[in-house]
């Protein structure tokens, strides 16, 4: 192929020296390889991601897009370099053989890396979590901002970012797949009329259901849960959309304090009585 192009080039530009013509042909072929690689990558990224977004959602598509940018980019550039070397006349057979031996050596010496990549592949295959979802790993809870086959990056509500190798994720909690439940415990004074408390809470849960769009159903007042030293402890269950239970429970606690105060129901606190002899 290269000889044919050189003959054609010599016909078109007879005055051009052969080394210069060969250099121009090699550069043109390398540029052509790069352009074709870019086009292939763009096509795969666009249409595969579009298909995943339609069939499995935008979070899954975003995750796949990040994996393509890292994994597929590496493979494409590796092939581009090999083809470019072959174009300029470099024998790539020894390079491929060396790459195989080097890969085997790296495999034995970097077992953790292999473990991370294999685990990351199965996490993606099993759809364990996606970019944009809130997960908890090892007591650290945050939003997945980046996912590759090797590692996962999670940012919590304080802005702290944790980089976790895929192989270290042996178990996780995904807060973004199902409706979440928050528990709101509160105490009232022992002198409280429990029938009145029940009526107040019935009206409160109905008002809360209308007020908060994040709720998937009306909060459930479970009644008395514990007879503590200074209070009668009660419980309220709140079911929300995925990831909304933290903010919603905080807002409902504030509303609950205001409602109990309005109804003249005391929220007690521990008292210390000191007697002087």
Order of alpha helices (4+ residues) and beta strands (2+ residues): alpha-alpha-alpha-alpha-alpha-alpha-alpha-beta-beta-beta-beta-beta-beta-alpha-beta-beta-alpha
